[in-house]
Each structure stands twice: as C-alpha cells, then as structure tokens.
Amino acid sequence: MSARSPVSARFKSVSTVRVTFQEPPDGSPEWPLPPDIPGGGPGLHGPLGLLYGPYLDLREPSYGALHAHGVALAFRNVEHGRPPFHWHQQVHPPAFRPLLARHLGAPRVALTSPREALTESGDGRTTRLLQWIDHVADLTVPRRVALAKLLVKLGFDRFALGLFCEQDTAGHQAEEGRADLAYVLGAARANLATGYALAPPGTAAGYWPADLLRLARTAPPGSRARLSAAMLLCVLFGKIAKDAAAVAHHAGVARAAFARLDTGGDAFHRDLTRSMMLRAVSFEPMMRGARAEVTAQLAEAEELARGLVAGTPERELLKEDNLAILMETRCREAQWLGDLDLAESRIRESAARNPLDPMRHMVLGEVLERRGKWREAAGAYERSAWLGPSTSPMAWFMAGRLRERLGEPEQAVSCYLSCLSIDPGAVSAGLRLSELLPRTGLPGLAVPCRDHLRETLRDQEPVAPAGPRRLWDERTAV
C-alpha cells in the first residue's frame, strides 16, 4: 500500500444497533425485524446449509461446529425433561439468523418464530418442538427450562421471551426451577440488547440488567441461577460498562454461590462449573491490573478443564466446548500480557478443537495480524467468513484490508463486495471500495458505491457521548 492510501483499521456498519448501558431503562427495546431476503429454498442451501442443519430442521448433526452439536444436546434435554446443568457457552448474537439467511439465500431462517423458520427433516423433531410450544402450560418446570434453553440455542430469543411471559417467573424465584427459567430469559434479554444485531440505520437502545441483578440477589443461595446470573453480570459489567465495583461485587456473589452449589457429588459437573466460574470472575483482578491473579485463576480453570473425565459423548461435548472457549480467553490474556507467541499457540489450539466455528478463525486472524503475518491472517479471516454467521461481514472487511496491504487490490475488492452483500450497511467496506475501484480499472463501479454510501449515511445521527463509567451502586441495585 502506498503511504497516501492508508487502510482503515475499524469495521463500521450503520445497520448495527448501538447499545448504551444505562440506568434506569426506558423499557424493553422493540427490535425491528430484518428485511426479508429474496430467493433460495430448502433444496438450495448447499454445504453451509448442512453445517447449520440443526438450526434449519433440528437434525442430529454428523459434522459442524460444537455449537451445532449443542443444539442436539439441548433438544434431548427437553425430550428427557431435564434442564441443562450447564448452559452451553456458545451464544449467538441476534444477527445470527438474519446473517444465516443471507448466506443461504433462504428468507425462512431469518424469521423470529420456529413455526415459520424450521422445516421438518423427517425425524419428527420439528413437529415435537411445535407440540411442546403449543402445550407449554402443561410441561413440567424442568422441561420448560430445557425448552427455553433450546429456543435460545436456536436463535429464537425473542420468541422464548414472548412464550414464557414475565408473570411465569416473577415471584417464584425462591423455587430453583423457576429461577433457572428466569435466568435463561434474563440471559436472552441481555443478548438481544448487547449482542451484534442488524437493524435499520440509526437504531439504538438502552439496556440495564435489572432481572439478572434481581436473580443474583434473590435466587436460592446455592442455585445455578444465582451463580449463572452473577457470572454473566461479571461479564456485562466488565466488558460493556467497565464498572470495577460491580464486577468485584458479583465475583464475590458467584464464588459464594459456587461454594454452596450442590452437584450431587458429581466431580465432572463440579469441576466444569468451577472452570467456567473462574473464567467469568477473572474480570475482577483484570480490572485491578492484577496480572498474576488473572493468570493464576485462568491457569486453574484450564487445569480443571483438561482434567475432566467425560465418559459419555454429551459430557465430551461439554468438555471440548469449554476448552475451546477457555483457550480463546487465555489467548486474550496472553495478548493483554504482551506475549503474542503464547497468544497464537492458544488460539491455534482453540481453532483445532472447534475448526468449523468461524469465531475461532476470526480471533486467530487478529493475533496473526498483530504479529505482522498478514498473508496468514488474511487466510484466517477468509476461513472465518466462509464458515458463515455471524463473523462474516467483519471477517470479509478485515481480509480485504490485509489483501490491500499485501498489494492485492482485486482480491481486496472481492472481499469488500462480499462484506456488502451480507451487510449493506457496512460503510467501512463501501469507503474502501470507492477508493480502490478506480485503481483497479473500474471507476464506473465506484459511482454506485459512493451513491450507496450517501444513501446509507443520509439519516444518521451523531453517536451520543458515552455515559459515566460508574453505573452500579450496591446500595441502590435492584
């Protein structure tokens, strides 16, 4: 790249919802549905349709990322009437189903209701799911918890919130099963507000985790619901609000809840839960800058994770899922400590454990880019984009930047066009195209790119300044 043509390092999309973490809320945000995507059909999904088959028809996967196998596990939990002991850690952002639809050219998967979005693969699973939904009032509490989790795993967070209305859980948090259901719904609401979501330009929302705060205070002291709510609050206050006091408080709640958690003498569940808990509460020493404490906590989490004796395919899935995500966290830790050799080693292990998960390759690309390995990084970003939602728009943009740096403008144009085909609001890709196309012999194509940018940005309002970093006060918390 010439010195006069720097490549922007940031991905921006005006179709991404802007979220402010604030108190008090103005009420639950009304998230508009994404526009329908024309074309496609059940027989035109191709290889990606097979990889994401569980999200289309609940089929039992024979391949795919670990989260796709987690859908089958969540379905079996409903069948057997048992709530999940662990919540399966892969969480899809609200843009997941719209982006999957754009990849597959299938408008059905973008819908927010399983009634319209799921097809029947011939094994009766979709029919059974719809029967459970139609007779939800007759289900036991454990089965209702498992059903709520299955719907969330499938990306139907909004549908689950509507199916299990607020009065279903309010006032019953002293009962552990009801508290479990309240947690699943609270986590779904947090995901809708804070996850990567596609919406019309200019969409913004405020969010405050009042329901999770209430669970962390009122759920049974040794319950999974109190522990899980406190863990999620550590993440929300650590990553989004940057509120060290709130993280410290909820790290204490999580540790106390784990100390009283009854795992029935099951060493696998005890050690897996502790590994997950240590990863969440590591935000507390991180925000104090206590590097040795962060490393010690995550080292213990890794030792527990590696030492798990699974014994069954379902437990092996939980073990691998935890290890893949934990090694990504340990990669981030190594980056924080400035050890890029260690960061690369850890994220390569994470990708090897879950090679069909696009997020693993996205993070690998970030680490390789920081190391100056631009060609390898571009390849990692492109693998992430090929594997589909929901990293693909950003992954194509990042790959395009590196193709420019490598002196490959035609390949960069392909990447930016792929980005815009999935997310038309990706103004970063549009800006790069408007500059690149004249240099690749296609100045006429730059004109519609500039016009598209003007149309996209026409009604944009300035982003409001960030609020105060101290948002939480124990004396006034819900």
TAPE-V720213 format. One line per field, one symbol per residue. psi: psi as a letter, one per 30 degrees, with the letter a starting at -180 (. if undefined). Layout:
psi=???
This chain:
psi=klffilkkfkkkkfgkkkkkjlkllglkkjjkklkkklaaleggfaeeeeegeffeggljkflllefeefeeeeeeeeefhklkelgjfkkklffeeeeeeeefhjfefflfkfeffkljffggeeeeeeeeefhefflleeeeeeeeeeeeefgheeeeeeeilefffkfgffkeeeeeeeeeeeeeeeeeefljkkllkfklkkkkheeeeeefeflkegleeeeeeeeeeeeefeeefhjeeeeeefeeeeeeeefgkjgggjeeeeeeeeeeeeeefffefeffgieeeeeeefeeeeeeeffkjdfleeeeeeeeeeeeeefeefeeeeeefgifeeeeeefeeeeefifgjeeefeeeeeeeeffgieeeeeeeeeeeeefalgfeeeeeeeeeeeeeeghieeeeeeeeeeeffejfgifeeeeeefeeeefgghffffefeeeeeeeefegklkkklkakfjfkkefgk.
